[in-house]
Amino acid sequence: MVVHDGRLGPGRPALVDGTLYATAGAHDGDTPAPMYAIDAESGTLQWETTFEDRLPSSVVPFDGLLYITGETGTVAAVEPTDGSVVWQRTIDGVRGAAGAPDPQFDQGRLYIADRALRALAPKTGETLWTYTEDRWFNRPAIADGALYATQYDGGGVHVVDPGTGTNRTTFETPLDEPTALAVGPETLICGDRTGDVVAIWR
């Protein structure tokens, strides 16, 4: 069974309790982008919901809902049983170099990285705090009770309090265009688009 024969979105699908949830990134700006629920065993389409936005992010399940971000600012929570939209909002700047960043969760907060780092309430979409710099942030890493985020058009690593959004410290790396950080046992691992990799003690 072919559910979508156009260009699929680059984000990862989510498999939850035998159902596959996936997005299809519309490449025609006037075409709504669909999100699908598909029975993983039979391939049967269970529901389809469309958004007036390209959907390059992964589908991220959290606490009984599904979360997506769109290329032109959509952030939404979707009910997995029927595809109904629990809440949806548009945030200026929610867009990365390769499309929208994946939603991320920790301690009951939804984190979005874009022109700012933002914490939202997962059940309502309410903004809890915003940490703003005049550059684009990569998806943050969460470790030791802190958010670590690089700026892909600069070299800095920002260490932000996840509860309040205040800056704890900022330090530089030798990388010109760093990627998102990965968390190691004692270090943060970061690469850039030239192939360089550095390890940073936490």
KENU-840145 format. One line per 10 residues: number of its first residue (from 1); their letters; for each residue x, z, y of N, C-alpha, C. Coordinates in steps of 0.1 Angstrom, whole numbers, m for minus. Last residue first. Layout:
NUM) a) X/Z/Y/X/Z/Y/X/Z/Y  ...
END
This chain:
202) rwiavvdgtr) 323/302/188/311/308/195/315/321/201  348/277/193/344/291/188/332/296/196  342/244/185/342/253/196/339/267/191  357/214/176/351/226/171/353/237/182  351/179/181/358/191/184/350/203/178  357/144/176/350/156/172/358/169/176  353/110/185/361/123/186/352/134/182  338/87/186/342/92/173/350/105/174  326/80/209/339/73/206/344/77/193  305/96/214/302/82/209/314/74/207
192) dgciltepgv) 314/128/200/310/119/211/309/105/205  306/160/186/313/148/186/309/140/199  309/194/177/304/184/186/312/172/186  301/225/164/307/213/161/301/202/170  308/259/169/299/248/172/307/235/171  317/284/144/320/275/155/307/266/158  312/299/122/318/306/134/320/297/146  296/282/106/296/296/104/302/304/116  282/257/130/289/261/118/289/276/116  257/237/143/262/251/142/269/253/129
182) alatpedlpt) 262/209/164/258/214/151/264/228/150  250/194/195/258/204/187/253/206/173  247/160/204/241/173/202/251/181/193  276/145/219/264/144/212/258/158/211  293/138/251/291/146/238/277/144/232  311/119/266/297/118/263/294/125/250  337/131/268/331/124/279/316/123/278  352/162/258/344/150/254/337/144/267  365/186/261/372/174/264/365/161/262  341/208/277/347/203/265/355/190/269
172) efttrntgtg) 335/238/297/337/224/295/343/220/281  307/261/299/321/258/297/323/243/294  287/286/312/289/272/310/304/269/309  265/314/304/278/308/308/278/293/306  238/320/307/247/330/303/262/326/307  210/312/326/223/307/321/232/319/319  177/318/314/188/320/324/201/316/317  155/317/298/159/305/303/171/306/313  145/339/284/142/338/298/146/325/304  150/336/257/138/343/261/134/341/275
162) pdvvhvgggd) 174/323/253/162/317/248/149/323/253  199/319/277/191/329/270/178/323/266  223/293/271/211/298/278/204/308/270  252/277/278/247/287/270/235/294/277  262/244/279/254/254/286/249/264/276  290/225/281/281/232/272/275/243/279  299/193/297/297/208/297/288/212/285  305/167/303/311/173/292/308/188/289  278/143/308/289/151/313/296/158/302  258/131/296/265/123/306/275/132/314
152) yqtaylagda) 248/149/278/255/137/273/260/128/283  254/182/277/249/172/285/256/159/282  246/206/251/255/197/258/247/188/267  236/240/246/232/226/248/243/218/256  226/267/228/238/260/232/234/245/234  208/297/231/207/282/231/220/276/236  212/326/211/214/318/223/211/304/221  213/343/188/204/346/199/207/339/212  231/329/171/235/342/177/226/346/189  219/297/179/228/305/171/230/318/178
142) iaprnfwrde) 208/265/182/204/278/183/212/287/173  214/236/201/216/243/189/213/258/192  193/211/218/201/223/217/203/228/203  197/177/224/190/187/216/198/199/215  212/171/256/210/168/242/202/179/236  201/166/290/206/175/279/203/169/266  212/150/319/203/150/307/210/159/297  215/166/351/219/157/341/210/159/329  212/187/370/210/173/374/217/163/364  193/213/353/206/208/359/204/193/362
132) tytwltegtk) 171/239/347/173/226/352/188/224/357  150/254/325/164/255/330/168/241/334  119/269/325/126/257/327/140/259/332  95/287/304/106/286/314/112/272/314  69/281/294/74/295/295/85/296/305  42/260/298/56/261/301/60/276/302  18/256/271/22/262/284/37/263/286  10/247/247/18/238/255/22/244/269  m4/264/229/m11/259/241/m3/248/249  13/270/207/m2/269/205/m9/263/217
122) palarlarda) 39/272/217/35/262/207/20/260/205  49/273/250/42/280/240/36/271/230  82/260/257/68/259/257/62/269/247  111/257/275/105/264/265/90/264/267  135/232/283/122/238/285/118/246/273  162/219/302/158/226/289/145/233/292  159/186/318/160/201/318/158/206/304  157/161/310/164/163/323/165/178/325  155/175/279/154/162/286/162/164/298  144/193/251/155/189/259/153/176/266
112) iylrgqdfqp) 122/219/243/123/204/246/135/202/255  111/243/220/121/239/230/121/224/231  87/267/215/89/253/213/99/249/224  89/299/200/89/291/212/92/276/208  91/317/179/78/315/185/78/307/197  119/316/172/113/329/176/100/326/184  122/282/177/129/294/173/121/306/180  122/246/173/115/259/174/124/271/170  119/214/189/127/224/181/121/238/184  112/179/189/108/193/192/117/202/183
102) dpagaagrvg) 137/154/195/128/161/186/124/174/191  136/134/226/142/143/217/132/150/207  129/98/228/125/112/230/132/122/221  157/77/232/143/79/231/140/94/233  184/76/236/179/68/225/164/71/223  186/92/259/193/79/259/187/70/248  153/107/262/168/108/261/173/94/261  128/123/280/133/111/274/148/112/274  109/138/300/111/140/285/115/126/279  105/133/327/119/135/322/120/137/307
92) ditrqwvvsg) 74/150/330/84/141/336/98/144/331  52/154/304/63/161/312/72/151/317  19/156/295/30/147/299/40/155/308  3/170/266/6/170/281/18/160/283  m21/183/244/m12/172/248/m10/172/263  m34/200/216/m31/199/230/m21/188/232  m46/190/192/m48/204/197/m45/205/212  m60/162/181/m50/167/190/m54/180/196  m66/156/146/m71/159/160/m60/165/168  m59/151/120/m52/143/131/m57/146/145
82) dtpevaavtg) m68/167/100/m77/156/104/m71/147/116  m49/185/92/m60/182/83/m67/170/87  m29/190/113/m26/182/101/m38/178/92  m34/187/147/m39/193/135/m37/185/123  m6/185/169/m16/178/161/m21/186/149  7/186/201/5/194/189/m8/188/182  29/168/222/16/170/216/17/179/204  42/152/251/44/163/241/31/167/236  52/123/267/42/130/259/48/141/250  72/108/280/68/122/285/58/129/277
72) tegtiyllgd) 78/84/270/75/85/284/69/98/288  83/88/243/94/82/251/91/83/266  70/119/230/70/105/232/80/101/242  71/143/203/74/140/217/74/124/218  51/164/181/58/151/184/61/151/199  41/186/155/46/184/169/53/171/170  15/201/137/25/191/138/29/188/152  8/235/126/6/223/134/17/214/133  17/258/111/4/252/108/0/240/117  43/264/120/32/274/121/18/267/120
62) fpvvssplrd) 53/231/124/56/245/127/43/253/128  68/200/117/58/210/114/63/224/118  75/172/135/81/185/132/70/195/130  85/139/134/73/148/133/78/161/128  109/127/157/105/131/144/92/139/145  103/103/183/108/116/178/103/117/164  93/79/194/105/78/186/110/92/180  66/66/202/68/79/196/81/78/187  52/54/233/61/52/221/65/65/215  18/60/241/33/63/244/40/58/231
52) efttewqltg) m9/69/237/m5/59/247/10/61/251  m14/74/202/m10/79/215/m6/68/224  m37/78/175/m29/70/183/m26/77/197  m39/87/141/m42/91/155/m32/83/164  m54/85/109/m45/79/119/m49/83/133  m55/99/76/m60/97/89/m49/90/98  m48/90/50/m58/101/52/m63/101/66  m41/63/29/m41/68/43/m52/78/45  m24/68/m2/m37/66/6/m36/72/20  m3/71/m18/m1/62/m7/m14/60/1
42) seadiaympa) m3/90/m39/m11/77/m40/m8/67/m29  16/110/m31/15/105/m44/8/91/m46  12/115/m4/26/111/m9/25/106/m23  m11/103/18/m10/110/5/3/106/m1  m4/103/52/m4/95/40/m3/104/28  m11/101/85/m10/111/74/m13/103/61  5/87/114/m2/86/102/m1/99/93  2/76/147/8/87/139/m1/87/126  8/47/167/1/55/158/9/66/151  8/38/201/16/41/190/9/50/180
32) ptdgdhagat) m9/12/218/m8/26/214/0/28/202  7/m13/237/1/m10/224/2/5/221  21/m20/259/7/m19/260/m1/m15/248  47/m23/250/44/m12/259/29/m10/261  56/m28/218/48/m34/229/43/m23/238  65/m12/199/75/m19/207/69/m27/218  56/19/187/51/7/192/62/0/201  67/36/160/71/34/174/67/20/179  48/56/141/53/42/142/55/39/157  53/86/123/49/79/135/55/65/134
22) ayltgdvlap) 40/106/96/50/97/102/44/91/114  37/128/69/33/126/83/44/118/90  25/131/37/36/126/45/30/123/59  15/158/16/11/148/26/23/144/35  23/178/0/19/166/m6/14/155/3  30/199/19/20/201/9/14/188/3  46/177/40/40/190/39/29/191/29  71/159/53/64/161/40/59/175/39  76/139/81/75/153/76/67/153/63  100/114/91/86/119/88/87/133/82
12) rgpglrgdhv) 123/111/119/120/115/105/105/118/102  122/83/142/122/97/138/119/99/124  120/57/148/132/61/143/132/75/138  89/41/138/97/49/147/109/54/141  86/7/125/85/22/124/93/29/134  72/m22/135/84/m14/135/81/1/135  46/m31/111/54/m33/123/67/m25/123  29/m24/91/39/m35/88/47/m39/101  17/5/77/21/m1/90/32/m11/87  9/7/51/1/13/61/4/7/75
2) vm) 6/m9/22/14/m10/34/5/m4/45  8/0/m12/0/0/0/9/0/12
END
